[in-house]
Each structure stands twice: as structure tokens, then as C-alpha cells.
């Protein structure tokens, strides 16, 4: 299905639903979340602001998986089957909470921090703008959620951090 054929009212409704879901899940996981450990904070501090690193929190699920969101069936149809299955993702970021399925890894942490920087809870306006932008360029529905700038900044970090871990 071509999401470009949806009315502005329907797009706005869908964006509001996704934003509400993200806030709801953020609140759910907040109780179990913790600030970044000194090890992880030190590793990423050259790439992110102190403000972000002071507020972002993480959760590691042990033996549990994040269930599909309530809009999953519709997203699958709109994306022609390309919307990611949350059960199989390494992590999902809910505003300023990065939820990991198994363990924190350098690439998934960096990825989560990029999302949090763009969509943190104090940025309600930008969250809606980001979702609208991603929806209109079809990247929201096919699972592409890190822009090229996040990727280009992230790759040097991941390579450097991977090398650091191997020492």
C-alpha cells in the first residue's frame, strides 16, 4: 500500500498514536531503568552531549521480549511487510529509555542514543516532526529509523569502540 495516498488527517492520527505508544512504553520501562554505567558513559561521551548522557536510561530484559506495538498489523500492510518485528530487534528506544533484549552492545547503544537525541521526552514537537518526516519518506514504515547523519557519525564510534573492547 502506498502511504502517500493517506490523507493528512489520517497521517496525523497515526503519528499521534505512535507518539502516545512511545510515551506509554517509556513510562512502563522507566521503573526498571538505570542511568548509563560509567563504562558505557565514558565510551560514548565523545559523541553525545552531557545533557543527553545525564538523562538517558537503559533496561536489559532478561528472558522477555518487547511485544509488537498495537499498530503493528497496520504498519506491516503499509510497509508491504517491511516494518520490523520488535521481538527480533536488539533494542528499542522509547524517547530517553533504551530497552535491550539481551545485553548492551556498542552498536545498539549508539543507535539508541541517536534515537534518544532526536526524540527525547523534552522534545515533543520534534518527535512529531521526526515521525511525520520519516512517514512521508517511507522510512518509518520500512524500518529505516537512523538517518544518514546518525549512521555516518556512528560507524567511526562503533569501529573505535569495537577495537577498544578487543584490547
N, C-alpha and C positions, 0 to 999 in steps of 0.2 A: 504494500500500500504506500502511496506517495503522501508523506506527511505535509508536503507543500500544499495539498488540497484542503487542509483543515482550515476552518475559519479562525480568525484572530481570537474570538471568544472561546473556542474550544482549546486553542493553544494556551491561552491564559489560564483556563480551568485546569489543564493538565500540569502546567508549571506550578500553580498553587498547590495542587495535590502532591507533587514531588517535593516541593519545599516543606509542606506540612509533614510528610513522611520523614524527611531528613531531620527536622526538629524533634519529632516524636522519638525516633530511634536514638538521636543524640541524648535526649533526656533519659531514655531507658538504659543506655550503656554508661551514662555518666557515673552512676552509683558504683560501678565496678572498675572505673578507670583510674589511672595513675598518671602523674606527670612523667615526662621522659626521664629515664635514668641518666645519671651523669655520663655514662659511657656513650649512650646514643646522642645525648645533647651535645657533647663535645664533638662527636663525629659530624654532626650536621650544622653546627653553629656558623661555619664559614658561608653557608648557603642560604640561611634564613635569619629573619630579624629576631632580636632578643624578645620582643613582644610576642611573636608567634611561639617561640620556644618556651616562654613562661606560661603560656596558656594551653597549648595543645596537650592532649591526654591520649593514652593508649589503653587498650584492653586486649588481652590474649585469651581467646576462647579455648577452653580445654575440653575436648570431647563434644563440642557443639558446633553447629554451623549457622550462619545467618540465613534465615529463610528468604524466599523470594518476596519482593515487595508486593503490595496489593495491586499495583498497576502492571505487574509482570506480564500477564496474558495479553493485555493490550499493547504493551511495548514490543512483545515478540511479533505480533501481527504488523505493527507499524514499521518495524525494522527488518521485515522479511526474514525473521529468525535469527538476527544478529545481536540482539540485546543479550548482555552477559548474564549467566546464571550465577547469582550471588554465592551459592553453595560451593562453587568451584573457584572463586576468586581468592587470592592470597589475603586480601584485606579490602575493607570498605571504609570510606571516610564519611562520617556524619558531622559535617561542619568542623568542629575542633576536636572530635573524638575519632581516632583511627582504630578500627577493630580488626585484629588479626585473627585468622582462623587457627593457625598453629604456632607460629613464632614470629618475632620481629626479624626481618631481614633488611639489609641496606636498601635494596631497590624498592621494596614495598613501603618502607618507612619514608623514603624520599618522595615516592609517588603520593603517599597520603599527606605529607606536608605540603606538597604543591596544591593539592585539592583544598586543604585547610586554609592555606594562604589566600586562595581565590574565593572561598565560600564560607569563611568563619562566621560564627554566630553574631558578631557585631557588624556584619556586613549584609544585612537583609536585602537591601537594594541590589548590591552586586550579585547575590545568589540568584535572584530572579533574572537579572540581565544575563548572567552566565548560562542559566538554563535556557533562556529564550534564544541566545546566540547559538548554543550547542544544538538546540532543537531545530532551528532554522537551517543550520548547515548539515543536518542529518547525523552529526557526530554523536549526539546524545543517544540516539536510537541504535547505532551500530557499535556501541560500547567504547568508542574513542572519547576519552574524557580528559586526557592530558594534552594540552596544546603543544605546538611545536616548540614554543619558547621553554616550556617546562621540560620537555624532552631534551633539548639541547643543553640546558643547564644541568640536567640530571645525569646525563651519561658520564661526564668527567667525574662527578662525585662518585657514582657507582663504581667506576673503574679504580679510582683512587682508594675508595673505601674497601673494595674487594681486595686490593693489593695489601692494604694495611692489615686486614684480617688474616691474610696468609702468612704474615711475618712470624 
